[in-house]
Amino acid sequence: MVFLHRIAPAFCVVLLTVQLRGEDIKPDFNKLAPVALYPSLMETARTNNIPIEGMDTPDNTDNLNPGDSLTALITLFEKGGHKTQMLLYVEVAAPTAEEQARKPGPPTVCYVGAGDKMEFTNGLTPVNLRLLGPFAETTGRSKPPKFQDKKAHITLNKGFLALGLDQAGTATCRIKENHVHGNFLMSGRPFTEAQVAEGKKAMTALQLSLPEQRAIAGADFALMSYVQLVQATPGLDTLFEKVVKLPSIWSIASHLGVDVNLKIESQYVTTMDASKWNLTPQTPCYAYPLALQLNDQPALITTLVVAPPRPPLLGCAGIVGLLAEKSGDKETYLTLRIISAHKKLSPIR
């Protein structure tokens, strides 16, 4: 993904500090409403044996098996009410001989809170990505957009995806409800004495248990793996670039490049109605807003809808929805919604 590749190095660094204070950037949750699929998209899905409905009941494992699949509907909204849709199909693949021989790396280590050491297991899983579209409403006078069918084969970190973001959502909601404040520190290196002292004060204020600290730290790694999936999907770059407000030439010159900052807007983390996302009503489900700034200017407001990352939702880290809003432009935004999720998908008849 062209744009995300440009910011990826800074993005990973920024994620090492989670700010538990939000800015005055409020997501428009109404934009997360379901969107009807275009007939041409449904026909393309049918002829390509891509499921567009049904959600298998999640299990309590962390397994990703060949044939497990996810289907996502991506809709780009532009000025004048114009909409285009894309169909993203993700299927777990059987590993090649080379992939079978590849050993996962050692656990990822980080230090959090008051300097406690955390380890996160790595696990490699090959998946096939397929992006079809765009699909749009057509009239007798309009020319349909050029159809594309793009594919990619990548390896995802199953260990990171299994961490999910739902437990971090639970902890953040509790912090918000208790009206407490503080910074949650996270680093790839052991804390200094000063950082340990600062961290102890923050953990006392935030009242975060070690499991909650692990959940917040793990959410960063789950998000990194999800971004990897988005980055690797060919063709998504042109869609995302339409909703990102890029800095001016003067801003780039004055900053000697592009400074990237990504922060959790914790004041807007909230529970969601799981049933509206094809989940059972008792499923924990949260809106998880993130604000992207480029050169200290709002560029993109992204709201993730997160659920437990259990199969069949493990492949997307439990992220069942996404809203990307262009800063300063209420009419231009992009949504992604998981419309089908299956374990070991059987052939469609």
N, C-alpha and C positions, 0 to 999 in steps of 0.2 A: 504494500500500500504506500504510494509515493509520499503522501503528506506525513503519515505516521512514521515512516522511516526517517524523515528529516528530524523529528522530535524525539525519536525513541531513546537515544542516549540520555538526554536530559530528563525524559519522562521517568526512566528507571531510578534516577537519583532523587527526583522530587518525591517519589513514593516512599522514600525512607523516612520521611517525617509526616505523620498524619496530624493535620490540624483539626482539633475538635471545636473550632469556632467557624461559623459560616459568615459569608458576606451577604449583602442584601441582593441576592440573585435568586429569585423564586421560580422554580420550574412550573410550567403550565401542565398540570396533571391531566387536564381534559384532552390534551393531544395524544394521550396514551390509549384512547378509546379504540376498539377494534375497527378495522377497515375491511370493507367487502372486497373480495378477490375479483379481479377482472376475468371475464369469461375466457379470454385468450390465455391467461395464465393457468386457469384450471384445465383447459384443454391440453396445454403443453405438459402440465404435470401428469395428466392421464396417459398421454402417449409416451412419456418417458418413465412411467412407473415410479413417480415420486409422490409419496403420500402427503396429503395436505390437511389431514384431520386425524384426530385420535391422539390420546396421551396415555401411555401405559402407566399402571400404578407403580410408583417408585418402590424400590427395594432398599434394604439396609446395607448393601455391599458397596464396594468402591471398584467394581469391575467394569471394564469396557471391553466388549467382545465384538469380533468381526460381525458386521451386519447391524449393530446398533446404529440408529439414525436419528437425525434432527432435521426438521424442515423449518425454515424461517421465511416470513414475508417481510420484505423491505419496501417501504413506501417513502418516496420523496415528495414533499409538498412544497410548491413554489407559488409565487405571487399570481393572483388571478384565479386561484383555486385549481391550478394545474397539478396533476398527480401522475407519477410514474411508479411502477412496481417492478421489483426484482424477486426472484425465487432463489434462495440459498439452500442447498442440500448438503448436509454433512453426514458422512457414513464412515464408521470405523472399519479400517481395512485389515486384511490378513497381512502380517509383517513379511517383508521380503527376507531372503536369507541374510542379506547384509544387516537389516534392521534387527533380526533375531540375534545376530552375533554382537550387536552393539549393547554394551553394558551401561546402565544408568550411572550417572555420576554419584559422588558421595552426597550425603544429606547437606542441604543448604543451611548454614548457620547464621543466626542474627541475634542481636541483643536488644532487649526491649524494656520499657517501663523504668525500673530502677536498676537496670543492668543485667537482668536475668537472661540466661542463654537459652535460645530456642533452636530446635533442629526440625527441618522439614524434608520429608522423603521425596526424592525425584523418581519419576516413572515415565517411560517412553511408550507412547501409543500412536501408531500411524493412522491417519485419517485421509479420506478423499473429500475434496471440496468441489462443488459445482455451482456456478452462478449463471442463471438463465434470465434473459430479458434484454432491454426493458420492455414492459408492457404498458400500454396507455390507452385511454379512451380515444377512439377514432371516429371521425365523421366522413362523409363523402368528400369533403374538401381537404381533409388533413391527411398527410402522408404518415403511415405508421413508422415508429422509430426502428432503426436498424437492429435486428435481433442478433444477440450474441450468446454463445454457449461456451463458457470458460471453465477450465478444470485445473486443479492443483492437487498435489500429494504432499502432505507435510507430516511431521511428527510433533505431537503435543505432549506436554508434561502432565501426565495423569495425576501425579502426586500433588501438583499445585492446583489443578482444577478441582480436586476433591476437597480442598480447603474451603472453597466457596466464600460468599460474602454475607450469608444470612445471619450467622452468629455475630458478626461484626455489626450488622443492622440492629440486632437485639440489644447489644451492649450500648450502642450509640443512642438508641431510643431511651434506654434507662437513664443515661447521663443527661439527656435533654429533659426528661420528665423530672429529674431531681435538681435541675437548675444548677449544676456544678460545672466548673470550667478548669481547663488545664491542657497542657500539651502532652501528647503521647509520643515519646522518643523511641526511635528505632534506628539501629545502625548495624553495619556489617562488621564492626570492630568492637572489642570490649570497651565499656564506658570508662571515662576518666573519673577520678574521685568527685570532681565538680558535677559531672553529668549524673553520677549515682545519687548525689545529694539532691539535685534538681528533680530527678526522676522519682525519688521517694516522696518528695512533697507533692508532686503531680499525682502519683498513684493514691496517696492519702486523700487528696481532694476529689479525684475521680472515682475512688472506691472500686477500682478495677481488680478483679481476681486474676490469678495467673491464667486460667482457661480463657477468660475474656481478653486478656492481653494477647494470648496466642491467636485467638480468633481475629483480632484487629490486624495483627501482623500478617497472618495467613491470608487475609483478604487482599493485601497488596500483591502477593505472589499469585493468587488466583486471578486477579485482574490482569497481571502481566501475561499469563497464559491465554486469557481471553483476547487480549489485544493481539497476541501472536496469531490467533486464528483469524481475526479481522484483517490484520496486515497481509496475511498470506492469501486471502481471497482475491483473485484477480478481477479487477474491474470496480471494486468498492472505492478505490481512491477518488475517482471522478465524482462519485456521489457525496462523499464526505467533504470534499473540497468546496462543494456548493453551500455547505452549512457552516463552514469555518470562516470567521471574520479575520482575515490576515492583516498583520500590522502594515503601516504605511512605509514607504521607502525611507522617509525621514526617521521614523521610529527605529527601523533596522540599522540605519547609519549611526544614530545617536547611541544605540545599545551595542554597537559593533557586532550585530547579528541578531538572533532571536533568543530571548530569555523565556523559558517555559516554566510555568508553575501550575500544578494541579492540586486542588484542595477539595476535601470532602465538605460539602455544605450541610453540616450536621443538624442545623436548625430545621432542615426540610426533610431529614430522614424520617420516614413514617411507615406505619403498617399499611398494607394494601389488601383488597378483597381478593383472596386467592382464587375464588370461583370464577372471576373475570379473566383468569389466565389459564383456564382449563385444568386447574388444580383442585384437589379436594378442599372443602371449606376450612378444615383444620390445619392446612399446610401453612407454616410460617412464611410470610411473604412481605417484603419491604421495598419501598422506593429508596434508592441510594444515589442521591445527586452528587455530581462532581462538576467543579467549575475549572475550565481551562483558561489560563491567561497567557497571552503572548506579549512580551515587553510591557508588563504591568497593566495590560488592557484586556477586558473580557473578550474572549474569542469564541467560546463554545460552552454551552451548558448541557451536560450529558446526565440524564437520569436513567439509572439501571433499575430494573425490577428483578429482585433476587429471591430465590427460594432455595431450599436445601439441595446441594449438588449430588443427588442420588440418582442412579440409573433409572430412567433413560436421560436425565438432565445432567449427568456428569460431564458429558462432552462439551457443554457450554458453561461449566462452573455454576450451574443452577441459575444462570441469567436468562430469564424467560422473556424479557422485554428491554428495549432501549429507546430513549428519546434524545435526539441531538438537536438542540435549538440554536439557531444563529443569533448571536448577541446583537440586539438593536433591530432585529427584523422578525416580527412575530409571524409572518406568513411563510417564512422559509425554514423548514425543519425536516428531519428524517426520523422515521420510526422503524424498529425491528421487533418482530413478535414471533416467538416460537409457536407454530400452528400444528405441529405434529412431532411426537417423540415416541420412539419405539425401541424395544430391546429385541435384538435378533429378528429384524423385520422379516415377515413371511412375504412371499411374492403376492402382488396385487392381482386379483382376477377381474 
